[in-house]
Amino acid sequence: MDKEVAIVGVAQTKYEEEKADLPYSELVFEVVKKLYDELGITKDDVGSIITSSNDFNDGRTIASMAIQDALGAVGKSESRVSGDGAFAYVYGVMRILEGTYDTVMVVSHCKCSESNIYLVNNSIFEPYYQRWLGLDQVSSAGLMANMYSHKYGITQEQAAKVAVKNRKNALNNPYAHLKKAVTVDEVLKSKMMAYPLKELDLPPFSDGAVAMLLTNREKAKKYTDTPVWFKGHGNCTDAYYLGHRNMTDLIGLELAAREAYKMAGIKNPMKEIDVAEISEAFTYHELMNYEALGLCKKGEGGKLIDSGQTEMNGTFPVNPSGGVLSSNPSMANGLIRVAEIALQLMGKAEKRQVKDAKMGLATGMNGICSQGNCVIILEA
C-alpha cells in the first residue's frame, strides 16, 4: 500500500470567534472555492466528497444536506462523518484505496458561535446519571487533569508551558483565532474554570472550515509537485462511561498510535517523525498525548515540555500551528491537524515551517476526554 493515497492540496478559512456574515453553506463554499482555485480544478474533477460535522452544532438533522450545493456534491457520491475531521480523512483514504474513486475531497466545518457549546457537550454524556450532574467538556477535562496531575506529579506550571508554546506558535499562523502571546504567570492567574484548569488552559470556541483533495498515485503529479502520502493510521475508542475509563492515561490513543506506527513501519517516533500536530483539548491533555504517543515514558510529559524539545526550534516540534488551544472549530480540529502536517511536508507552512520536515503525525479526537482517537502518519 506504499504511496497509494496522496494529499495534493489543502485550504483553510481564517478561524474566528464569530463568522456571523457567513451561513454554513457560504462558509463551506469559501473554503471549497479556495481549494479549487489553488489547484486549478472544478467540481467535475472531484469523484467523491466526504464531510465532517455535527447535527447538534449545526442545529439540524442530516446537517450535510444544507451544504450540498456549496460542496458541488449534487449528483455525486457524498458521505458524512458525524464527528472529528481526522476520521473523515481516513474515510477518504479508504475510498481511494478501494478503487472506485480516484479523487476525493474532504471538508470539515464548524460554527461554535451558533450554539451553546456547553449544552451541546453536556448532551454527549450518559443520559440517566451523568448528564443531570451538569457535566460538560470543561468540567470533565478538569477531572481528568486533576487525576493525571495527582498520579504523576505534573505541576500547573508545566501545563501552563503548553499554552505558552502553542499561543506563541499561533503568532506565525495566518489562520489562527487567538494571536496573542501569554506567559506562564498569566496562565496561572487566569480565571479558574474547573480545577486545576484555568481559562488559559482551555481553547477558545471558533468558527471555520478546512478542505483538502486526495488522489491516487497515478493522478498525484497532475495536481502538485509536492504530494503528501498516507503512510499509516490507527483508531481506538475507549469506554463511554467515565467510571469505566482510565482517566490518568490515554489508553485509546496509545493503542491507536501503536497501530499507526506498525502500519507506517515506525519503531522510534521521536527519531523518525519530524513534526506533530496534536488535537489537545486542554494543556494537560497535550502532556498526556506525549506519553500515549510514545514520545516519553508515562508520567514524563511534564519533563518533556520542560526540556524544550516540543518547541518550534526543538528536536520534535509539536503544534507549530498553535494547535487547538489557539483555534477550535471543534468538528474540524482533526482535519486541520492533517492539513497542517500536509503543509509542513509540502514545505508550504510559511513562517511556521519546520525545517526539513519529511515525516509527520496528526491526531484527531471524538467524545468525552479523548474517548475516540485517531492517529495518522504522513510522509513527503
TIDOBA-737147 format. One record per residue (C-alpha): z, x, y. Coordinates in Angstrom, 2 decimals, always signed. Layout:
{z=Z	x=X	y=Y}
...
// end
This chain:
{z=+0.00	x=+0.00	y=+0.00}
{z=-0.14	x=+3.07	y=+2.25}
{z=-1.71	x=+2.36	y=+5.65}
{z=-2.90	x=-1.15	y=+4.89}
{z=-1.49	x=-3.05	y=+7.91}
{z=-1.66	x=-1.82	y=+11.50}
{z=-0.32	x=-2.95	y=+14.84}
{z=-3.22	x=-2.38	y=+17.22}
{z=-1.89	x=-3.95	y=+20.41}
{z=+1.25	x=-5.40	y=+21.96}
{z=+2.02	x=-7.31	y=+25.14}
{z=+5.24	x=-8.43	y=+26.78}
{z=+6.26	x=-10.51	y=+29.75}
{z=+8.96	x=-9.39	y=+32.15}
{z=+12.31	x=-10.61	y=+30.80}
{z=+14.24	x=-12.54	y=+33.41}
{z=+17.27	x=-14.78	y=+33.82}
{z=+15.07	x=-17.77	y=+34.53}
{z=+11.34	x=-18.46	y=+34.49}
{z=+11.61	x=-21.94	y=+35.97}
{z=+7.97	x=-21.92	y=+37.07}
{z=+6.67	x=-21.45	y=+33.53}
{z=+6.98	x=-24.11	y=+30.82}
{z=+6.87	x=-22.81	y=+27.25}
{z=+3.13	x=-23.20	y=+26.98}
{z=+2.46	x=-21.25	y=+30.18}
{z=+4.92	x=-18.52	y=+29.18}
{z=+3.15	x=-18.07	y=+25.85}
{z=-0.30	x=-18.28	y=+27.47}
{z=+0.68	x=-15.47	y=+29.85}
{z=+1.56	x=-13.03	y=+27.07}
{z=-1.34	x=-14.02	y=+24.79}
{z=-3.88	x=-13.63	y=+27.60}
{z=-2.39	x=-10.24	y=+28.44}
{z=-2.81	x=-9.14	y=+24.82}
{z=-6.38	x=-10.44	y=+24.67}
{z=-7.30	x=-8.71	y=+27.92}
{z=-5.80	x=-5.38	y=+26.86}
{z=-7.70	x=-5.42	y=+23.55}
{z=-10.89	x=-6.99	y=+24.92}
{z=-10.83	x=-9.84	y=+22.39}
{z=-10.93	x=-13.63	y=+22.37}
{z=-9.30	x=-16.25	y=+20.17}
{z=-12.32	x=-16.07	y=+17.89}
{z=-11.23	x=-12.56	y=+16.86}
{z=-7.89	x=-13.84	y=+15.51}
{z=-7.82	x=-15.21	y=+11.98}
{z=-4.24	x=-16.48	y=+11.71}
{z=-1.24	x=-16.93	y=+14.02}
{z=+2.47	x=-16.57	y=+13.28}
{z=+5.02	x=-17.70	y=+15.85}
{z=+8.79	x=-17.48	y=+16.01}
{z=+11.00	x=-19.83	y=+17.99}
{z=+13.84	x=-22.30	y=+17.52}
{z=+13.86	x=-26.08	y=+17.87}
{z=+17.36	x=-26.11	y=+19.39}
{z=+16.39	x=-23.61	y=+22.08}
{z=+13.10	x=-25.35	y=+22.82}
{z=+14.67	x=-28.81	y=+22.85}
{z=+12.25	x=-30.44	y=+20.41}
{z=+11.42	x=-30.58	y=+16.72}
{z=+8.49	x=-28.55	y=+15.37}
{z=+8.59	x=-26.67	y=+18.66}
{z=+5.49	x=-24.62	y=+17.87}
{z=+3.37	x=-27.77	y=+18.35}
{z=+3.96	x=-27.52	y=+22.11}
{z=+2.24	x=-24.14	y=+22.34}
{z=-0.78	x=-24.59	y=+20.04}
{z=-3.31	x=-24.75	y=+22.87}
{z=-1.76	x=-21.77	y=+24.67}
{z=-1.98	x=-19.70	y=+21.49}
{z=-5.59	x=-20.59	y=+20.85}
{z=-4.38	x=-21.93	y=+17.49}
{z=-6.40	x=-25.14	y=+17.38}
{z=-8.45	x=-25.14	y=+14.20}
{z=-6.73	x=-22.02	y=+12.89}
{z=-4.06	x=-21.29	y=+10.33}
{z=-0.73	x=-21.28	y=+12.16}
{z=+2.79	x=-20.93	y=+10.78}
{z=+6.18	x=-20.65	y=+12.43}
{z=+9.30	x=-18.72	y=+11.56}
{z=+12.32	x=-20.64	y=+12.84}
{z=+14.28	x=-17.54	y=+13.72}
{z=+14.08	x=-13.95	y=+14.87}
{z=+10.69	x=-12.42	y=+15.65}
{z=+11.08	x=-9.43	y=+13.30}
{z=+10.85	x=-11.83	y=+10.36}
{z=+7.67	x=-13.28	y=+11.87}
{z=+6.19	x=-9.77	y=+11.98}
{z=+6.90	x=-9.32	y=+8.26}
{z=+5.27	x=-12.70	y=+7.58}
{z=+2.19	x=-11.50	y=+9.46}
{z=+2.11	x=-8.29	y=+7.41}
{z=+2.19	x=-10.35	y=+4.24}
{z=-0.81	x=-12.37	y=+5.36}
{z=-2.86	x=-9.20	y=+5.88}
{z=-1.75	x=-7.72	y=+2.56}
{z=-2.57	x=-10.95	y=+0.76}
{z=-6.17	x=-10.51	y=+1.90}
{z=-7.05	x=-13.94	y=+3.22}
{z=-6.94	x=-12.79	y=+6.86}
{z=-7.96	x=-9.50	y=+8.40}
{z=-6.39	x=-10.21	y=+11.80}
{z=-3.07	x=-11.91	y=+12.53}
{z=-1.45	x=-12.48	y=+15.92}
{z=+2.35	x=-12.66	y=+16.00}
{z=+4.02	x=-14.29	y=+19.03}
{z=+7.67	x=-14.94	y=+19.82}
{z=+9.15	x=-16.67	y=+22.85}
{z=+12.46	x=-17.96	y=+24.14}
{z=+13.78	x=-19.57	y=+27.32}
{z=+17.55	x=-19.33	y=+27.16}
{z=+17.72	x=-20.81	y=+30.68}
{z=+16.63	x=-24.25	y=+29.45}
{z=+19.52	x=-24.88	y=+27.07}
{z=+23.26	x=-24.41	y=+26.81}
{z=+23.23	x=-21.36	y=+24.57}
{z=+26.93	x=-21.64	y=+23.76}
{z=+26.42	x=-25.17	y=+22.39}
{z=+23.29	x=-24.10	y=+20.52}
{z=+25.19	x=-21.21	y=+18.95}
{z=+28.09	x=-23.48	y=+18.08}
{z=+25.71	x=-25.67	y=+16.07}
{z=+24.99	x=-22.73	y=+13.76}
{z=+28.50	x=-22.86	y=+12.32}
{z=+29.64	x=-24.76	y=+9.24}
{z=+30.00	x=-28.35	y=+10.50}
{z=+33.18	x=-29.65	y=+8.87}
{z=+35.70	x=-26.90	y=+9.59}
{z=+34.36	x=-24.12	y=+11.82}
{z=+32.15	x=-25.94	y=+14.34}
{z=+35.07	x=-28.04	y=+15.61}
{z=+37.00	x=-24.88	y=+16.47}
{z=+34.51	x=-24.28	y=+19.26}
{z=+33.23	x=-21.04	y=+17.77}
{z=+30.04	x=-19.54	y=+19.19}
{z=+28.29	x=-16.18	y=+19.01}
{z=+30.63	x=-14.65	y=+21.61}
{z=+33.93	x=-15.70	y=+20.03}
{z=+32.74	x=-14.79	y=+16.52}
{z=+31.49	x=-11.43	y=+17.81}
{z=+34.95	x=-10.85	y=+19.25}
{z=+36.47	x=-11.48	y=+15.81}
{z=+34.04	x=-9.02	y=+14.22}
{z=+34.58	x=-6.35	y=+16.89}
{z=+38.35	x=-6.70	y=+16.63}
{z=+38.39	x=-6.39	y=+12.84}
{z=+35.92	x=-3.47	y=+12.86}
{z=+37.75	x=-1.50	y=+15.55}
{z=+41.12	x=-2.10	y=+13.89}
{z=+39.89	x=-0.91	y=+10.48}
{z=+38.16	x=+2.24	y=+11.70}
{z=+40.00	x=+3.11	y=+14.90}
{z=+37.00	x=+2.53	y=+17.17}
{z=+38.04	x=+2.63	y=+20.83}
{z=+36.93	x=+0.36	y=+23.64}
{z=+35.69	x=+3.47	y=+25.47}
{z=+33.37	x=+4.34	y=+22.58}
{z=+31.93	x=+0.82	y=+22.56}
{z=+31.52	x=+0.94	y=+26.34}
{z=+29.35	x=+4.05	y=+25.95}
{z=+26.76	x=+1.89	y=+24.15}
{z=+26.46	x=-0.36	y=+27.22}
{z=+26.24	x=+2.69	y=+29.50}
{z=+23.48	x=+4.24	y=+27.36}
{z=+21.38	x=+1.12	y=+26.94}
{z=+21.66	x=-0.01	y=+30.55}
{z=+20.66	x=+3.48	y=+31.71}
{z=+17.64	x=+3.40	y=+29.38}
{z=+16.62	x=+0.00	y=+30.75}
{z=+16.04	x=+1.59	y=+34.17}
{z=+12.86	x=+3.09	y=+32.68}
{z=+11.65	x=-0.19	y=+31.16}
{z=+9.46	x=-2.31	y=+33.46}
{z=+10.07	x=-5.39	y=+31.26}
{z=+13.88	x=-5.19	y=+31.18}
{z=+16.01	x=-8.05	y=+32.52}
{z=+19.07	x=-6.04	y=+33.63}
{z=+18.16	x=-2.88	y=+35.50}
{z=+21.44	x=-1.60	y=+36.87}
{z=+23.37	x=+1.36	y=+35.51}
{z=+27.03	x=+0.84	y=+34.59}
{z=+29.91	x=+3.22	y=+33.94}
{z=+32.47	x=+3.21	y=+31.14}
{z=+35.12	x=+2.23	y=+33.68}
{z=+33.04	x=-0.72	y=+34.90}
{z=+32.57	x=-1.96	y=+31.32}
{z=+36.28	x=-1.68	y=+30.59}
{z=+37.23	x=-3.52	y=+33.79}
{z=+34.68	x=-6.33	y=+33.42}
{z=+35.82	x=-9.87	y=+32.63}
{z=+37.40	x=-10.38	y=+29.21}
{z=+35.28	x=-12.77	y=+27.12}
{z=+36.61	x=-12.62	y=+23.54}
{z=+38.94	x=-9.72	y=+22.83}
{z=+38.03	x=-6.87	y=+22.69}
{z=+34.66	x=-7.85	y=+24.19}
{z=+34.27	x=-7.80	y=+27.94}
{z=+31.40	x=-9.24	y=+29.92}
{z=+29.50	x=-5.93	y=+29.96}
{z=+29.92	x=-5.51	y=+26.20}
{z=+27.64	x=-8.53	y=+25.79}
{z=+23.94	x=-9.13	y=+26.55}
{z=+22.53	x=-11.46	y=+29.21}
{z=+20.60	x=-14.62	y=+28.39}
{z=+16.91	x=-14.09	y=+29.13}
{z=+13.54	x=-15.83	y=+29.25}
{z=+10.41	x=-14.10	y=+28.00}
{z=+7.74	x=-13.66	y=+25.34}
{z=+6.09	x=-10.93	y=+23.27}
{z=+2.84	x=-10.81	y=+21.27}
{z=+1.07	x=-8.36	y=+19.00}
{z=-2.10	x=-8.14	y=+16.93}
{z=-2.05	x=-6.96	y=+13.32}
{z=-5.11	x=-6.00	y=+11.34}
{z=-6.16	x=-4.21	y=+8.17}
{z=-7.24	x=-0.63	y=+7.61}
{z=-10.94	x=-1.40	y=+7.92}
{z=-10.66	x=-3.02	y=+11.37}
{z=-7.86	x=-0.97	y=+12.91}
{z=-10.10	x=+1.67	y=+14.52}
{z=-12.22	x=-1.08	y=+16.06}
{z=-9.32	x=-2.04	y=+18.31}
{z=-7.47	x=+1.19	y=+19.03}
{z=-7.37	x=+4.94	y=+18.50}
{z=-3.60	x=+4.77	y=+18.05}
{z=-2.81	x=+2.25	y=+15.30}
{z=+0.79	x=+1.95	y=+14.13}
{z=+1.16	x=+1.49	y=+10.38}
{z=+3.60	x=-0.62	y=+8.40}
{z=+5.50	x=+1.65	y=+6.01}
{z=+8.31	x=-0.46	y=+4.64}
{z=+10.78	x=-3.26	y=+5.17}
{z=+13.87	x=-4.82	y=+3.68}
{z=+15.53	x=-8.22	y=+4.14}
{z=+19.00	x=-9.33	y=+3.18}
{z=+21.04	x=-12.41	y=+4.06}
{z=+24.83	x=-12.24	y=+3.85}
{z=+27.19	x=-15.14	y=+3.12}
{z=+27.01	x=-18.03	y=+5.57}
{z=+30.71	x=-18.90	y=+5.71}
{z=+32.55	x=-16.32	y=+7.82}
{z=+35.51	x=-16.33	y=+5.45}
{z=+33.24	x=-15.18	y=+2.63}
{z=+31.87	x=-12.25	y=+4.63}
{z=+32.99	x=-8.68	y=+5.03}
{z=+33.34	x=-8.69	y=+8.83}
{z=+34.04	x=-4.96	y=+9.20}
{z=+30.85	x=-3.66	y=+7.56}
{z=+27.27	x=-4.93	y=+7.85}
{z=+26.63	x=-5.14	y=+4.12}
{z=+23.47	x=-7.24	y=+4.51}
{z=+21.95	x=-4.72	y=+6.92}
{z=+22.97	x=-1.85	y=+4.65}
{z=+21.14	x=-3.41	y=+1.70}
{z=+18.09	x=-4.25	y=+3.82}
{z=+17.93	x=-0.66	y=+5.09}
{z=+18.18	x=+0.67	y=+1.54}
{z=+15.12	x=-1.37	y=+0.51}
{z=+13.15	x=-0.40	y=+3.63}
{z=+13.85	x=+3.30	y=+3.12}
{z=+12.88	x=+3.05	y=-0.55}
{z=+9.56	x=+1.39	y=+0.30}
{z=+8.82	x=+3.94	y=+3.05}
{z=+9.91	x=+6.91	y=+0.93}
{z=+12.67	x=+7.91	y=+3.35}
{z=+15.54	x=+9.96	y=+1.95}
{z=+17.30	x=+11.06	y=+5.14}
{z=+16.78	x=+8.65	y=+8.07}
{z=+18.45	x=+10.93	y=+10.61}
{z=+15.92	x=+13.68	y=+9.88}
{z=+12.82	x=+11.65	y=+9.05}
{z=+12.93	x=+8.92	y=+11.72}
{z=+12.27	x=+9.85	y=+15.33}
{z=+13.31	x=+6.73	y=+17.24}
{z=+15.02	x=+3.40	y=+16.56}
{z=+15.15	x=+0.02	y=+18.26}
{z=+18.20	x=-1.93	y=+17.06}
{z=+18.96	x=-5.61	y=+17.66}
{z=+22.51	x=-5.06	y=+18.90}
{z=+24.30	x=-8.35	y=+19.65}
{z=+27.20	x=-6.59	y=+21.39}
{z=+28.33	x=-3.00	y=+21.97}
{z=+30.43	x=-2.62	y=+18.83}
{z=+27.55	x=-4.08	y=+16.85}
{z=+25.33	x=-1.09	y=+17.66}
{z=+28.02	x=+1.23	y=+16.31}
{z=+28.18	x=-0.89	y=+13.14}
{z=+24.39	x=-0.64	y=+12.89}
{z=+24.58	x=+3.16	y=+12.95}
{z=+26.78	x=+3.06	y=+9.87}
{z=+24.84	x=+0.38	y=+7.97}
{z=+21.54	x=+2.19	y=+8.61}
{z=+22.94	x=+5.38	y=+7.14}
{z=+22.88	x=+7.35	y=+10.39}
{z=+26.53	x=+8.27	y=+9.85}
{z=+29.36	x=+7.52	y=+7.45}
{z=+31.29	x=+4.26	y=+7.61}
{z=+33.79	x=+4.27	y=+10.43}
{z=+31.98	x=+7.08	y=+12.27}
{z=+29.80	x=+5.00	y=+14.61}
{z=+32.16	x=+5.87	y=+17.46}
{z=+31.83	x=+9.57	y=+16.72}
{z=+28.04	x=+9.27	y=+16.70}
{z=+27.93	x=+7.68	y=+20.17}
{z=+30.37	x=+10.35	y=+21.38}
{z=+28.05	x=+13.08	y=+20.10}
{z=+25.20	x=+12.02	y=+22.37}
{z=+22.68	x=+12.07	y=+19.52}
{z=+21.56	x=+8.47	y=+20.20}
{z=+20.85	x=+9.14	y=+23.88}
{z=+17.26	x=+9.35	y=+25.11}
{z=+17.47	x=+13.16	y=+25.07}
{z=+19.41	x=+13.22	y=+21.78}
{z=+18.20	x=+14.04	y=+18.29}
{z=+17.97	x=+10.35	y=+17.31}
{z=+17.27	x=+8.11	y=+20.34}
{z=+18.39	x=+4.50	y=+19.83}
{z=+17.15	x=+1.67	y=+22.06}
{z=+15.17	x=+3.62	y=+24.66}
{z=+14.03	x=+0.19	y=+25.92}
{z=+17.58	x=-0.76	y=+26.84}
{z=+17.98	x=-2.96	y=+23.79}
{z=+19.29	x=-6.49	y=+23.60}
{z=+22.13	x=-5.56	y=+25.96}
{z=+19.52	x=-5.33	y=+28.71}
{z=+17.11	x=-8.14	y=+27.71}
{z=+18.00	x=-11.04	y=+25.44}
{z=+15.39	x=-13.77	y=+24.85}
{z=+17.23	x=-14.43	y=+21.61}
{z=+14.46	x=-15.58	y=+19.26}
{z=+12.13	x=-12.82	y=+20.43}
{z=+14.55	x=-9.89	y=+20.14}
{z=+13.37	x=-8.61	y=+16.76}
{z=+9.68	x=-8.72	y=+17.67}
{z=+10.48	x=-6.91	y=+20.92}
{z=+12.11	x=-4.16	y=+18.86}
{z=+8.94	x=-3.89	y=+16.73}
{z=+6.75	x=-3.90	y=+19.85}
{z=+8.82	x=-1.18	y=+21.50}
{z=+8.60	x=+1.05	y=+18.42}
{z=+4.84	x=+0.43	y=+18.32}
{z=+4.55	x=+1.56	y=+21.95}
{z=+6.61	x=+4.66	y=+21.16}
{z=+4.39	x=+5.61	y=+18.22}
{z=+1.23	x=+4.89	y=+20.21}
{z=+2.52	x=+7.20	y=+22.95}
{z=+2.37	x=+4.32	y=+25.44}
{z=+6.06	x=+3.81	y=+26.26}
{z=+5.64	x=+5.39	y=+29.71}
{z=+8.95	x=+6.51	y=+31.27}
{z=+10.91	x=+5.52	y=+28.16}
{z=+8.69	x=+7.57	y=+25.83}
{z=+10.40	x=+9.67	y=+23.17}
{z=+8.56	x=+12.97	y=+22.76}
{z=+6.52	x=+13.43	y=+19.58}
{z=+7.64	x=+10.14	y=+18.00}
{z=+5.82	x=+9.68	y=+14.68}
{z=+8.18	x=+7.53	y=+12.60}
{z=+10.22	x=+4.61	y=+13.94}
{z=+12.72	x=+1.99	y=+12.81}
{z=+13.20	x=-1.55	y=+14.13}
{z=+15.73	x=-4.20	y=+13.15}
{z=+15.96	x=-7.96	y=+13.55}
{z=+18.84	x=-10.34	y=+13.04}
{z=+19.39	x=-14.03	y=+12.34}
{z=+22.52	x=-16.13	y=+12.32}
{z=+26.20	x=-15.57	y=+12.92}
{z=+27.45	x=-11.98	y=+13.19}
{z=+24.35	x=-10.39	y=+11.67}
{z=+24.12	x=-12.80	y=+8.73}
{z=+20.37	x=-12.30	y=+8.17}
{z=+18.98	x=-8.79	y=+8.53}
{z=+15.51	x=-7.26	y=+8.63}
{z=+14.73	x=-3.53	y=+8.74}
{z=+11.18	x=-2.35	y=+9.44}
{z=+9.76	x=+1.18	y=+9.21}
{z=+6.61	x=+2.05	y=+11.18}
{z=+4.51	x=+5.22	y=+11.34}
{z=+2.00	x=+6.56	y=+13.83}
// end
